[in-house]
Amino acid sequence: MLAVNVGPGRDSRFVSAEAVFTPAQAPGIDRQTDFFRYGAFGQFDWRDDPFGPRHGGSYVIQYTRFEDPRLGLHDFNRIDVDLQQYIGFFNRTRVIALRAHTRLTDTREGQMVPFYLQPVVGGSDDLRGFRPFRFSGNNSLVLNGEYRWAIFSGLDGALFMDGGKVFSRRGELNFRNLEGSAGFGLRFNARNRTFMRLDVGFSHEGFEVWFKFNDIFQQRPLGTADSQPIW
């Protein structure tokens, strides 16, 4: 079971969300429900080190079914695909890291994906030049590319480019109309495993600075299916 706790805001400095958005704009904002959830997954992983890869790849596909037994309004299917490829050279002191991730949902007529389970794009793990949760919709696509090099033992530099979007129909899964960001970062590591990173991302909306204690392409444990706030 997935228990959901969505209710009115409690901070008097801000207008509560249900006073700003209608159920048509944010499905599920007016009535709360819980979900019965099940699914299946598969992975092919040939990275040289899953915790600090410098060569190889990881390819994951996961199917999740969400059923709303309480209201009967939010039954949907979701497919997550996460593809990672690492190309190491110069004795693997330099790495090109590539990632493609998509999240696709499907509903029957009369059913809706609630706003709190809709895919989101923007933030420290995908479009790093945009604020967190900048874009949301029923489907998402994120593309990331990084060039990493060893500055000295325990510290790597990185140059990156990100692209991504959300879209209403699965037929819009393509590379058109992507939002983009680019920037640079530092990766602090021990035994080749990143334990802290600093990223500065730039986009047409400004710039964002991220100080995080995780790797940029960190995967969730297989078999879990929580949708928010991060993958």
TORPA-4810 file (N, C-alpha, C, O; in nm, 3 decimals):
<nodes>
NODE_1_0.083_-0.120_0.000_0.000_0.000_0.000_0.087_0.125_0.000_0.194_0.128_0.060_M
NODE_2_0.039_0.228_-0.067_0.103_0.359_-0.065_0.006_0.456_0.001_-0.098_0.489_-0.055_L
NODE_3_0.041_0.501_0.122_-0.043_0.595_0.195_-0.005_0.737_0.157_0.113_0.771_0.153_A
NODE_4_-0.105_0.819_0.130_-0.083_0.956_0.084_-0.139_1.053_0.188_-0.247_1.031_0.242_V
NODE_5_-0.064_1.157_0.214_-0.109_1.260_0.309_-0.105_1.395_0.240_-0.002_1.462_0.238_N
NODE_6_-0.216_1.434_0.184_-0.228_1.562_0.115_-0.341_1.640_0.180_-0.453_1.589_0.192_V
NODE_7_-0.314_1.761_0.223_-0.416_1.840_0.289_-0.387_1.988_0.278_-0.289_2.026_0.214_G
NODE_8_-0.468_2.071_0.338_-0.449_2.216_0.331_-0.315_2.258_0.391_-0.264_2.194_0.483_P
NODE_9_-0.259_2.367_0.337_-0.135_2.421_0.391_-0.156_2.481_0.529_-0.266_2.526_0.563_G
NODE_10_-0.050_2.481_0.609_-0.059_2.529_0.747_0.021_2.657_0.772_0.017_2.711_0.883_R
NODE_11_0.094_2.704_0.672_0.174_2.825_0.689_0.090_2.945_0.646_0.054_2.957_0.529_D
NODE_12_0.058_3.033_0.740_-0.030_3.147_0.712_0.032_3.249_0.618_-0.037_3.338_0.569_S
NODE_13_0.161_3.237_0.592_0.227_3.331_0.501_0.194_3.303_0.355_0.214_3.388_0.269_R
NODE_14_0.143_3.183_0.327_0.118_3.142_0.189_-0.026_3.097_0.173_-0.088_3.044_0.265_F
NODE_15_-0.079_3.120_0.054_-0.213_3.072_0.021_-0.207_2.921_0.002_-0.117_2.870_-0.065_V
NODE_16_-0.301_2.849_0.060_-0.304_2.704_0.045_-0.331_2.666_-0.099_-0.407_2.734_-0.168_S
NODE_17_-0.270_2.559_-0.145_-0.272_2.523_-0.288_-0.413_2.501_-0.342_-0.441_2.538_-0.456_A
NODE_18_-0.503_2.442_-0.262_-0.638_2.413_-0.312_-0.718_2.541_-0.336_-0.821_2.537_-0.404_E
NODE_19_-0.672_2.655_-0.281_-0.738_2.782_-0.307_-0.689_2.846_-0.436_-0.748_2.942_-0.484_A
NODE_20_-0.582_2.791_-0.493_-0.523_2.847_-0.616_-0.551_2.757_-0.736_-0.578_2.805_-0.846_V
NODE_21_-0.543_2.625_-0.714_-0.557_2.530_-0.824_-0.687_2.453_-0.811_-0.727_2.414_-0.701_F
NODE_22_-0.754_2.430_-0.923_-0.876_2.352_-0.926_-0.841_2.204_-0.944_-0.728_2.172_-0.982_T
NODE_23_-0.936_2.113_-0.916_-0.909_1.970_-0.941_-0.876_1.941_-1.087_-0.805_1.844_-1.115_P
NODE_24_-0.926_2.021_-1.180_-0.891_2.000_-1.320_-0.744_2.034_-1.346_-0.678_1.969_-1.427_A
NODE_25_-0.693_2.135_-1.277_-0.553_2.174_-1.292_-0.460_2.084_-1.214_-0.348_2.056_-1.258_Q
NODE_26_-0.503_2.038_-1.099_-0.422_1.953_-1.011_-0.508_1.837_-0.963_-0.564_1.844_-0.853_A
NODE_27_-0.522_1.731_-1.043_-0.607_1.618_-1.005_-0.569_1.562_-0.868_-0.452_1.541_-0.839_P
NODE_28_-0.670_1.538_-0.786_-0.647_1.482_-0.654_-0.626_1.583_-0.545_-0.604_1.546_-0.429_G
NODE_29_-0.631_1.711_-0.578_-0.605_1.813_-0.475_-0.724_1.831_-0.381_-0.708_1.882_-0.270_I
NODE_30_-0.843_1.790_-0.424_-0.962_1.812_-0.343_-0.996_1.694_-0.253_-1.057_1.711_-0.148_D
NODE_31_-0.955_1.572_-0.295_-0.987_1.454_-0.216_-0.865_1.363_-0.207_-0.797_1.339_-0.307_R
NODE_32_-0.839_1.313_-0.089_-0.721_1.231_-0.064_-0.757_1.085_-0.073_-0.866_1.043_-0.035_Q
NODE_33_-0.662_1.006_-0.125_-0.683_0.862_-0.133_-0.551_0.790_-0.106_-0.446_0.854_-0.097_T
NODE_34_-0.557_0.659_-0.094_-0.439_0.575_-0.084_-0.438_0.478_-0.201_-0.538_0.463_-0.272_D
NODE_35_-0.324_0.411_-0.222_-0.308_0.327_-0.341_-0.261_0.187_-0.304_-0.180_0.168_-0.213_F
NODE_36_-0.315_0.090_-0.377_-0.259_-0.044_-0.379_-0.164_-0.049_-0.498_-0.200_-0.008_-0.608_F
NODE_37_-0.042_-0.098_-0.476_0.062_-0.083_-0.576_0.138_-0.214_-0.595_0.175_-0.280_-0.498_R
NODE_38_0.161_-0.252_-0.720_0.240_-0.371_-0.749_0.307_-0.352_-0.885_0.272_-0.260_-0.959_Y
NODE_39_0.402_-0.438_-0.917_0.472_-0.422_-1.043_0.582_-0.524_-1.062_0.591_-0.623_-0.989_G
NODE_40_0.666_-0.499_-1.164_0.777_-0.587_-1.197_0.890_-0.501_-1.254_0.867_-0.390_-1.301_A
NODE_41_1.010_-0.554_-1.248_1.125_-0.478_-1.297_1.232_-0.573_-1.350_1.230_-0.693_-1.323_F
NODE_42_1.326_-0.515_-1.427_1.440_-0.590_-1.476_1.558_-0.496_-1.494_1.540_-0.377_-1.519_G
NODE_43_1.679_-0.550_-1.480_1.799_-0.470_-1.495_1.910_-0.553_-1.558_1.928_-0.670_-1.526_Q
NODE_44_1.985_-0.489_-1.649_2.110_-0.545_-1.700_2.220_-0.447_-1.662_2.219_-0.332_-1.706_F
NODE_45_2.315_-0.491_-1.581_2.415_-0.402_-1.523_2.555_-0.460_-1.549_2.588_-0.567_-1.501_D
NODE_46_2.635_-0.386_-1.627_2.774_-0.429_-1.649_2.874_-0.317_-1.617_2.982_-0.310_-1.676_W
NODE_47_2.836_-0.228_-1.522_2.927_-0.124_-1.476_3.044_-0.186_-1.401_3.029_-0.288_-1.333_R
NODE_48_3.161_-0.124_-1.412_3.277_-0.178_-1.342_3.265_-0.161_-1.191_3.319_-0.242_-1.116_D
NODE_49_3.194_-0.058_-1.145_3.170_-0.035_-1.004_3.036_0.035_-0.990_3.027_0.153_-1.024_D
NODE_50_2.930_-0.032_-0.943_2.798_0.032_-0.935_2.795_0.157_-0.849_2.707_0.242_-0.868_P
NODE_51_2.889_0.172_-0.754_2.888_0.287_-0.665_2.975_0.402_-0.715_2.965_0.514_-0.666_F
NODE_52_3.060_0.375_-0.813_3.145_0.479_-0.871_3.187_0.440_-1.011_3.306_0.425_-1.037_G
NODE_53_3.091_0.422_-1.103_3.123_0.366_-1.234_3.210_0.458_-1.319_3.192_0.580_-1.322_P
NODE_54_3.305_0.397_-1.388_3.388_0.467_-1.485_3.387_0.398_-1.621_3.449_0.446_-1.716_R
NODE_55_3.317_0.287_-1.629_3.303_0.217_-1.757_3.185_0.121_-1.745_3.157_0.069_-1.637_H
NODE_56_3.117_0.098_-1.857_3.007_0.003_-1.860_2.872_0.072_-1.866_2.862_0.190_-1.902_G
NODE_57_2.767_-0.002_-1.832_2.633_0.053_-1.843_2.535_-0.016_-1.749_2.560_-0.126_-1.699_G
NODE_58_2.423_0.050_-1.727_2.313_-0.004_-1.647_2.184_0.034_-1.717_2.162_0.150_-1.749_S
NODE_59_2.097_-0.066_-1.741_1.974_-0.044_-1.815_1.859_-0.105_-1.734_1.855_-0.226_-1.710_Y
NODE_60_1.767_-0.021_-1.693_1.659_-0.062_-1.603_1.524_-0.029_-1.666_1.505_0.078_-1.723_V
NODE_61_1.431_-0.122_-1.655_1.292_-0.097_-1.690_1.204_-0.147_-1.576_1.227_-0.255_-1.522_I
NODE_62_1.105_-0.068_-1.539_1.018_-0.104_-1.427_0.874_-0.067_-1.459_0.845_0.044_-1.504_Q
NODE_63_0.785_-0.161_-1.436_0.641_-0.139_-1.454_0.575_-0.135_-1.317_0.603_-0.220_-1.232_Y
NODE_64_0.487_-0.037_-1.295_0.414_-0.026_-1.168_0.267_0.001_-1.197_0.233_0.084_-1.282_T
NODE_65_0.182_-0.069_-1.127_0.038_-0.050_-1.135_-0.009_0.017_-1.007_0.017_-0.033_-0.897_R
NODE_66_-0.081_0.129_-1.020_-0.139_0.199_-0.906_-0.292_0.184_-0.914_-0.352_0.217_-1.016_F
NODE_67_-0.353_0.135_-0.806_-0.497_0.122_-0.801_-0.551_0.200_-0.683_-0.496_0.196_-0.572_E
NODE_68_-0.660_0.272_-0.709_-0.723_0.360_-0.610_-0.852_0.294_-0.563_-0.958_0.321_-0.619_D
NODE_69_-0.846_0.207_-0.460_-0.966_0.136_-0.416_-1.064_0.225_-0.340_-1.182_0.190_-0.326_P
NODE_70_-1.018_0.336_-0.293_-1.104_0.421_-0.209_-1.197_0.510_-0.292_-1.317_0.513_-0.267_R
NODE_71_-1.142_0.582_-0.390_-1.223_0.673_-0.471_-1.252_0.619_-0.610_-1.351_0.657_-0.673_L
NODE_72_-1.167_0.529_-0.659_-1.187_0.475_-0.793_-1.164_0.577_-0.903_-1.221_0.563_-1.012_G
NODE_73_-1.083_0.679_-0.878_-1.061_0.786_-0.975_-0.919_0.792_-1.029_-0.893_0.860_-1.129_L
NODE_74_-0.825_0.723_-0.964_-0.685_0.744_-0.997_-0.611_0.613_-1.024_-0.497_0.596_-0.980_H
NODE_75_-0.674_0.522_-1.097_-0.604_0.400_-1.139_-0.516_0.433_-1.259_-0.562_0.496_-1.355_D
NODE_76_-0.389_0.391_-1.254_-0.302_0.416_-1.369_-0.184_0.321_-1.369_-0.149_0.263_-1.266_F
NODE_77_-0.123_0.308_-1.486_0.000_0.231_-1.505_0.116_0.327_-1.523_0.099_0.438_-1.574_N
NODE_78_0.234_0.284_-1.481_0.353_0.367_-1.503_0.470_0.279_-1.545_0.491_0.171_-1.490_R
NODE_79_0.545_0.327_-1.644_0.667_0.259_-1.688_0.783_0.354_-1.669_0.780_0.468_-1.716_I
NODE_80_0.885_0.309_-1.600_1.010_0.384_-1.581_1.122_0.314_-1.657_1.140_0.193_-1.644_D
NODE_81_1.195_0.391_-1.735_1.312_0.339_-1.806_1.430_0.428_-1.771_1.422_0.550_-1.787_V
NODE_82_1.538_0.368_-1.724_1.658_0.444_-1.688_1.778_0.377_-1.754_1.812_0.263_-1.722_D
NODE_83_1.842_0.448_-1.846_1.956_0.396_-1.922_2.080_0.479_-1.888_2.078_0.601_-1.903_L
NODE_84_2.186_0.413_-1.845_2.311_0.481_-1.812_2.426_0.415_-1.886_2.435_0.293_-1.893_Q
NODE_85_2.515_0.499_-1.940_2.632_0.449_-2.012_2.753_0.530_-1.970_2.748_0.653_-1.964_Q
NODE_86_2.864_0.460_-1.941_2.988_0.524_-1.897_3.100_0.483_-1.991_3.121_0.364_-2.017_Y
NODE_87_3.172_0.581_-2.041_3.282_0.558_-2.134_3.409_0.614_-2.071_3.428_0.736_-2.066_I
NODE_88_3.496_0.526_-2.023_3.618_0.569_-1.958_3.737_0.563_-2.053_3.746_0.472_-2.135_G
NODE_89_3.827_0.660_-2.043_3.948_0.659_-2.126_4.062_0.726_-2.048_4.040_0.778_-1.938_F
NODE_90_4.183_0.724_-2.106_4.304_0.768_-2.035_4.315_0.696_-1.901_4.325_0.758_-1.795_F
NODE_91_4.313_0.561_-1.909_4.320_0.477_-1.790_4.203_0.505_-1.697_4.215_0.492_-1.575_N
NODE_92_4.090_0.544_-1.755_3.965_0.572_-1.684_3.977_0.687_-1.584_3.901_0.694_-1.488_R
NODE_93_4.073_0.775_-1.607_4.081_0.897_-1.527_3.988_1.004_-1.584_3.961_1.105_-1.519_T
NODE_94_3.938_0.982_-1.704_3.839_1.069_-1.766_3.720_0.984_-1.809_3.737_0.872_-1.858_R
NODE_95_3.600_1.038_-1.790_3.480_0.959_-1.815_3.375_1.046_-1.883_3.353_1.161_-1.844_V
NODE_96_3.311_0.990_-1.984_3.189_1.049_-2.040_3.073_0.968_-1.984_3.062_0.848_-2.010_I
NODE_97_2.986_1.035_-1.909_2.872_0.969_-1.845_2.743_1.017_-1.913_2.719_1.137_-1.923_A
NODE_98_2.662_0.923_-1.959_2.539_0.954_-2.031_2.421_0.887_-1.962_2.432_0.775_-1.911_L
NODE_99_2.310_0.958_-1.960_2.190_0.902_-1.898_2.066_0.945_-1.975_2.056_1.061_-2.017_R
NODE_100_1.973_0.853_-1.993_1.839_0.883_-2.048_1.737_0.820_-1.955_1.746_0.702_-1.922_A
NODE_101_1.640_0.901_-1.914_1.537_0.851_-1.823_1.401_0.901_-1.869_1.383_1.019_-1.896_H
NODE_102_1.306_0.809_-1.877_1.169_0.848_-1.910_1.073_0.781_-1.814_1.096_0.670_-1.767_T
NODE_103_0.965_0.851_-1.786_0.857_0.800_-1.701_0.727_0.822_-1.777_0.690_0.935_-1.808_R
NODE_104_0.658_0.712_-1.808_0.537_0.717_-1.890_0.419_0.663_-1.810_0.430_0.558_-1.745_L
NODE_105_0.306_0.733_-1.815_0.186_0.688_-1.744_0.074_0.664_-1.844_0.073_0.717_-1.955_T
NODE_106_-0.021_0.582_-1.801_-0.133_0.545_-1.888_-0.257_0.527_-1.801_-0.252_0.459_-1.699_D
NODE_107_-0.367_0.590_-1.842_-0.493_0.580_-1.768_-0.607_0.543_-1.862_-0.602_0.573_-1.982_T
NODE_108_-0.709_0.479_-1.808_-0.831_0.456_-1.883_-0.916_0.583_-1.881_-0.890_0.675_-1.803_R
NODE_109_-1.016_0.586_-1.966_-1.106_0.702_-1.971_-1.173_0.722_-1.835_-1.223_0.627_-1.775_E
NODE_110_-1.172_0.846_-1.789_-1.232_0.879_-1.660_-1.136_0.871_-1.544_-1.171_0.911_-1.433_G
NODE_111_-1.015_0.819_-1.567_-0.914_0.810_-1.462_-0.809_0.919_-1.481_-0.787_0.965_-1.593_Q
NODE_112_-0.746_0.962_-1.372_-0.646_1.068_-1.378_-0.528_1.034_-1.287_-0.545_0.972_-1.182_M
NODE_113_-0.408_1.074_-1.330_-0.290_1.062_-1.244_-0.293_1.179_-1.146_-0.292_1.294_-1.190_V
NODE_114_-0.296_1.155_-1.014_-0.300_1.266_-0.919_-0.173_1.350_-0.927_-0.065_1.301_-0.961_P
NODE_115_-0.188_1.477_-0.896_-0.076_1.570_-0.916_0.047_1.530_-0.836_0.159_1.555_-0.880_F
NODE_116_0.030_1.469_-0.719_0.144_1.435_-0.634_0.217_1.309_-0.681_0.322_1.276_-0.627_Y
NODE_117_0.163_1.238_-0.782_0.232_1.125_-0.842_0.270_1.151_-0.988_0.321_1.061_-1.055_L
NODE_118_0.245_1.271_-1.036_0.287_1.305_-1.172_0.439_1.319_-1.178_0.499_1.369_-1.083_Q
NODE_119_0.502_1.277_-1.286_0.646_1.298_-1.302_0.679_1.447_-1.298_0.603_1.530_-1.348_P
NODE_120_0.792_1.480_-1.239_0.840_1.618_-1.233_0.980_1.625_-1.291_1.056_1.528_-1.286_V
NODE_121_1.014_1.740_-1.346_1.147_1.765_-1.403_1.195_1.899_-1.352_1.119_1.996_-1.349_V
NODE_122_1.319_1.905_-1.312_1.379_2.028_-1.259_1.438_2.003_-1.123_1.373_1.945_-1.036_G
NODE_123_1.563_2.046_-1.104_1.627_2.028_-0.976_1.764_1.968_-0.986_1.824_1.965_-1.094_G
NODE_124_1.816_1.920_-0.875_1.956_1.880_-0.865_1.989_1.751_-0.937_2.107_1.723_-0.961_S
NODE_125_1.888_1.670_-0.974_1.916_1.540_-1.032_1.877_1.528_-1.179_1.894_1.421_-1.237_D
NODE_126_1.827_1.633_-1.240_1.793_1.623_-1.383_1.823_1.753_-1.457_1.928_1.764_-1.521_D
NODE_127_1.733_1.852_-1.451_1.758_1.983_-1.515_1.816_2.076_-1.409_1.742_2.143_-1.338_L
NODE_128_1.947_2.081_-1.400_2.012_2.148_-1.288_2.013_2.300_-1.299_2.057_2.368_-1.205_R
NODE_129_1.967_2.355_-1.411_1.956_2.500_-1.423_1.820_2.554_-1.384_1.796_2.675_-1.394_G
NODE_130_1.731_2.466_-1.338_1.595_2.506_-1.300_1.569_2.469_-1.155_1.631_2.378_-1.100_F
NODE_131_1.477_2.541_-1.093_1.441_2.513_-0.954_1.372_2.377_-0.944_1.324_2.325_-1.044_R
NODE_132_1.367_2.320_-0.824_1.304_2.188_-0.807_1.157_2.188_-0.848_1.084_2.285_-0.824_P
NODE_133_1.115_2.078_-0.910_0.975_2.055_-0.950_0.924_2.162_-1.047_0.805_2.193_-1.049_F
NODE_134_1.014_2.219_-1.128_0.977_2.328_-1.218_0.869_2.286_-1.319_0.779_2.364_-1.349_R
NODE_135_0.877_2.164_-1.370_0.782_2.118_-1.472_0.717_1.988_-1.422_0.784_1.903_-1.364_F
NODE_136_0.588_1.974_-1.444_0.518_1.851_-1.407_0.414_1.818_-1.513_0.356_1.907_-1.575_S
NODE_137_0.391_1.690_-1.532_0.294_1.644_-1.631_0.277_1.493_-1.619_0.333_1.431_-1.528_G
NODE_138_0.201_1.435_-1.708_0.173_1.292_-1.701_0.290_1.206_-1.745_0.298_1.089_-1.709_N
NODE_139_0.383_1.263_-1.824_0.497_1.189_-1.875_0.620_1.280_-1.872_0.608_1.403_-1.876_N
NODE_140_0.738_1.219_-1.867_0.859_1.300_-1.864_0.972_1.231_-1.939_0.972_1.109_-1.957_S
NODE_141_1.068_1.312_-1.983_1.190_1.264_-2.047_1.304_1.351_-1.999_1.294_1.473_-2.000_L
NODE_142_1.414_1.289_-1.958_1.533_1.360_-1.913_1.656_1.299_-1.979_1.671_1.177_-1.982_V
NODE_143_1.743_1.384_-2.031_1.870_1.343_-2.091_1.983_1.418_-2.023_1.975_1.540_-2.007_L
NODE_144_2.087_1.347_-1.982_2.202_1.410_-1.917_2.331_1.361_-1.979_2.343_1.245_-2.017_N
NODE_145_2.428_1.450_-1.989_2.561_1.413_-2.034_2.665_1.486_-1.951_2.653_1.607_-1.928_G
NODE_146_2.768_1.414_-1.906_2.875_1.475_-1.828_3.011_1.431_-1.881_3.030_1.317_-1.923_E
NODE_147_3.104_1.525_-1.878_3.245_1.493_-1.900_3.316_1.513_-1.768_3.316_1.624_-1.714_Y
NODE_148_3.377_1.407_-1.714_3.440_1.411_-1.583_3.590_1.384_-1.597_3.632_1.304_-1.681_R
NODE_149_3.667_1.449_-1.516_3.811_1.425_-1.516_3.865_1.435_-1.374_3.811_1.509_-1.291_W
NODE_150_3.971_1.362_-1.347_4.033_1.362_-1.214_4.122_1.485_-1.198_4.219_1.502_-1.272_A
NODE_151_4.088_1.571_-1.102_4.172_1.687_-1.071_4.289_1.642_-0.985_4.404_1.673_-1.015_I
NODE_152_4.260_1.570_-0.880_4.359_1.497_-0.801_4.285_1.389_-0.725_4.162_1.380_-0.733_F
NODE_153_4.356_1.308_-0.651_4.294_1.196_-0.580_4.185_1.247_-0.486_4.211_1.329_-0.398_S
NODE_154_4.064_1.197_-0.506_3.953_1.235_-0.421_3.868_1.349_-0.473_3.769_1.385_-0.410_G
NODE_155_3.905_1.406_-0.586_3.827_1.518_-0.641_3.825_1.511_-0.793_3.930_1.507_-0.857_L
NODE_156_3.706_1.509_-0.850_3.686_1.513_-0.995_3.613_1.641_-1.033_3.531_1.692_-0.957_D
NODE_157_3.643_1.692_-1.151_3.567_1.802_-1.209_3.467_1.747_-1.309_3.481_1.635_-1.357_G
NODE_158_3.364_1.826_-1.341_3.260_1.782_-1.434_3.204_1.900_-1.511_3.179_2.006_-1.454_A
NODE_159_3.185_1.881_-1.640_3.109_1.972_-1.725_2.985_1.895_-1.771_2.996_1.779_-1.810_L
NODE_160_2.868_1.959_-1.768_2.748_1.884_-1.799_2.650_1.963_-1.885_2.652_2.086_-1.889_F
NODE_161_2.564_1.887_-1.952_2.450_1.941_-2.026_2.329_1.855_-1.993_2.339_1.732_-1.988_M
NODE_162_2.215_1.920_-1.971_2.090_1.850_-1.939_1.982_1.892_-2.038_1.979_2.006_-2.084_D
NODE_163_1.894_1.801_-2.068_1.776_1.831_-2.147_1.657_1.755_-2.091_1.674_1.644_-2.039_G
NODE_164_1.539_1.812_-2.101_1.423_1.740_-2.048_1.293_1.812_-2.076_1.292_1.929_-2.115_G
NODE_165_1.184_1.741_-2.056_1.051_1.799_-2.074_0.947_1.710_-2.009_0.976_1.594_-1.977_K
NODE_166_0.828_1.763_-1.991_0.710_1.685_-1.955_0.611_1.699_-2.070_0.614_1.796_-2.145_V
NODE_167_0.522_1.601_-2.082_0.427_1.603_-2.193_0.303_1.525_-2.155_0.308_1.438_-2.067_F
NODE_168_0.193_1.555_-2.220_0.064_1.499_-2.181_0.038_1.361_-2.239_-0.027_1.278_-2.175_S
NODE_169_0.088_1.334_-2.362_0.059_1.207_-2.429_0.188_1.131_-2.454_0.292_1.191_-2.482_R
NODE_170_0.183_0.998_-2.442_0.303_0.918_-2.465_0.354_0.929_-2.607_0.473_0.907_-2.632_R
NODE_171_0.266_0.963_-2.702_0.308_0.981_-2.840_0.401_1.099_-2.860_0.461_1.114_-2.966_G
NODE_172_0.413_1.185_-2.757_0.502_1.300_-2.765_0.641_1.269_-2.711_0.721_1.359_-2.685_E
NODE_173_0.671_1.140_-2.693_0.804_1.098_-2.649_0.901_1.115_-2.766_0.912_1.027_-2.851_L
NODE_174_0.969_1.227_-2.769_1.065_1.259_-2.874_1.162_1.363_-2.821_1.155_1.401_-2.704_N
NODE_175_1.252_1.409_-2.907_1.354_1.505_-2.865_1.320_1.649_-2.902_1.408_1.735_-2.901_F
NODE_176_1.195_1.676_-2.933_1.154_1.812_-2.968_1.112_1.889_-2.844_1.063_1.831_-2.747_R
NODE_177_1.131_2.021_-2.847_1.086_2.113_-2.742_1.143_2.082_-2.604_1.074_2.094_-2.503_N
NODE_178_1.269_2.041_-2.601_1.334_2.013_-2.473_1.378_2.142_-2.406_1.429_2.233_-2.472_L
NODE_179_1.360_2.150_-2.275_1.424_2.253_-2.195_1.569_2.211_-2.172_1.598_2.092_-2.158_E
NODE_180_1.660_2.310_-2.167_1.800_2.276_-2.154_1.870_2.353_-2.044_1.830_2.464_-2.009_G
NODE_181_1.976_2.294_-1.990_2.062_2.362_-1.895_2.203_2.306_-1.910_2.221_2.197_-1.965_S
NODE_182_2.301_2.380_-1.863_2.441_2.339_-1.870_2.513_2.397_-1.751_2.465_2.491_-1.688_A
NODE_183_2.630_2.341_-1.721_2.704_2.395_-1.608_2.828_2.315_-1.578_2.879_2.240_-1.662_G
NODE_184_2.876_2.331_-1.456_2.999_2.264_-1.413_2.982_2.220_-1.268_2.893_2.266_-1.197_F
NODE_185_3.070_2.129_-1.226_3.058_2.079_-1.090_3.186_2.016_-1.040_3.283_2.001_-1.114_G
NODE_186_3.185_1.978_-0.914_3.293_1.907_-0.847_3.237_1.782_-0.783_3.126_1.784_-0.729_L
NODE_187_3.314_1.673_-0.789_3.274_1.546_-0.729_3.379_1.506_-0.626_3.494_1.479_-0.661_R
NODE_188_3.340_1.502_-0.500_3.430_1.460_-0.394_3.407_1.311_-0.372_3.294_1.268_-0.352_F
NODE_189_3.514_1.233_-0.375_3.496_1.089_-0.367_3.601_1.023_-0.277_3.708_1.078_-0.254_N
NODE_190_3.566_0.906_-0.229_3.656_0.821_-0.152_3.647_0.681_-0.211_3.538_0.626_-0.224_A
NODE_191_3.761_0.624_-0.246_3.765_0.493_-0.312_3.679_0.494_-0.437_3.610_0.396_-0.468_R
NODE_192_3.684_0.604_-0.509_3.614_0.620_-0.636_3.463_0.631_-0.620_3.391_0.619_-0.719_N
NODE_193_3.412_0.654_-0.500_3.268_0.663_-0.478_3.233_0.804_-0.431_3.284_0.850_-0.329_R
NODE_194_3.147_0.871_-0.506_3.111_1.008_-0.475_3.028_1.015_-0.347_2.925_0.948_-0.335_T
NODE_195_3.074_1.096_-0.252_2.998_1.115_-0.129_2.946_1.258_-0.117_2.865_1.288_-0.029_F
NODE_196_2.992_1.347_-0.205_2.946_1.486_-0.200_2.974_1.550_-0.335_3.075_1.520_-0.399_M
NODE_197_2.883_1.637_-0.379_2.904_1.705_-0.507_2.852_1.848_-0.500_2.760_1.880_-0.424_R
NODE_198_2.913_1.931_-0.579_2.872_2.071_-0.596_2.848_2.094_-0.743_2.939_2.076_-0.824_L
NODE_199_2.725_2.135_-0.780_2.690_2.162_-0.919_2.636_2.303_-0.932_2.560_2.350_-0.846_D
NODE_200_2.674_2.371_-1.039_2.618_2.502_-1.074_2.559_2.489_-1.213_2.631_2.465_-1.310_V
NODE_201_2.427_2.505_-1.223_2.358_2.489_-1.351_2.299_2.620_-1.399_2.249_2.700_-1.319_G
NODE_202_2.303_2.642_-1.530_2.253_2.764_-1.591_2.145_2.730_-1.694_2.156_2.631_-1.767_F
NODE_203_2.042_2.814_-1.699_1.935_2.798_-1.798_1.884_2.937_-1.834_1.934_3.037_-1.784_S
NODE_204_1.784_2.943_-1.922_1.728_3.073_-1.960_1.649_3.138_-1.847_1.610_3.254_-1.856_H
NODE_205_1.625_3.061_-1.738_1.556_3.118_-1.622_1.653_3.163_-1.512_1.610_3.207_-1.405_E
NODE_206_1.783_3.151_-1.537_1.882_3.193_-1.437_1.979_3.081_-1.406_2.017_3.005_-1.495_G
NODE_207_2.019_3.071_-1.280_2.113_2.966_-1.241_2.075_2.912_-1.104_2.006_2.977_-1.025_F
NODE_208_2.121_2.790_-1.079_2.097_2.723_-0.951_2.228_2.661_-0.902_2.309_2.614_-0.982_E
NODE_209_2.248_2.663_-0.771_2.365_2.602_-0.709_2.317_2.486_-0.622_2.227_2.502_-0.540_V
NODE_210_2.379_2.369_-0.640_2.337_2.248_-0.569_2.454_2.191_-0.490_2.562_2.169_-0.545_W
NODE_211_2.432_2.167_-0.364_2.530_2.103_-0.276_2.463_1.978_-0.222_2.375_1.987_-0.136_F
NODE_212_2.504_1.860_-0.272_2.431_1.737_-0.244_2.525_1.627_-0.195_2.645_1.627_-0.225_K
NODE_213_2.468_1.536_-0.120_2.543_1.422_-0.068_2.500_1.294_-0.140_2.470_1.193_-0.076_F
NODE_214_2.498_1.298_-0.271_2.467_1.180_-0.350_2.527_1.196_-0.489_2.564_1.306_-0.530_N
NODE_215_2.537_1.085_-0.560_2.585_1.090_-0.698_2.472_1.139_-0.788_2.355_1.121_-0.756_D
NODE_216_2.508_1.201_-0.899_2.407_1.263_-0.985_2.315_1.159_-1.048_2.196_1.187_-1.065_I
NODE_217_2.365_1.041_-1.083_2.283_0.941_-1.150_2.244_0.829_-1.055_2.228_0.714_-1.097_F
NODE_218_2.229_0.860_-0.929_2.196_0.758_-0.830_2.062_0.694_-0.861_1.963_0.764_-0.886_Q
NODE_219_2.059_0.561_-0.861_1.936_0.489_-0.888_1.866_0.452_-0.758_1.931_0.423_-0.657_Q
NODE_220_1.735_0.454_-0.762_1.657_0.406_-0.648_1.672_0.255_-0.639_1.700_0.191_-0.741_R
NODE_221_1.654_0.195_-0.521_1.657_0.049_-0.511_1.550_-0.012_-0.601_1.436_0.034_-0.604_P
NODE_222_1.587_-0.115_-0.673_1.490_-0.181_-0.760_1.377_-0.240_-0.678_1.396_-0.292_-0.568_L
NODE_223_1.257_-0.231_-0.736_1.140_-0.283_-0.669_1.062_-0.177_-0.593_0.948_-0.202_-0.554_G
NODE_224_1.121_-0.059_-0.571_1.047_0.049_-0.509_0.976_0.127_-0.617_1.020_0.127_-0.732_T
NODE_225_0.867_0.194_-0.582_0.788_0.260_-0.685_0.736_0.395_-0.643_0.648_0.450_-0.709_A
NODE_226_0.787_0.452_-0.533_0.743_0.586_-0.497_0.784_0.682_-0.606_0.895_0.675_-0.659_D
NODE_227_0.695_0.772_-0.640_0.720_0.859_-0.754_0.786_0.989_-0.717_0.863_1.043_-0.797_S
NODE_228_0.760_1.042_-0.599_0.809_1.175_-0.564_0.884_1.168_-0.432_0.860_1.077_-0.353_Q
NODE_229_0.973_1.261_-0.405_1.008_1.373_-0.490_1.123_1.347_-0.581_1.151_1.430_-0.667_P
NODE_230_1.194_1.232_-0.568_1.311_1.209_-0.654_1.304_1.070_-0.711_1.232_0.983_-0.661_I
NODE_231_1.381_1.050_-0.816_1.397_0.916_-0.872_1.522_0.855_-0.814_1.557_0.741_-0.847_W
</nodes>
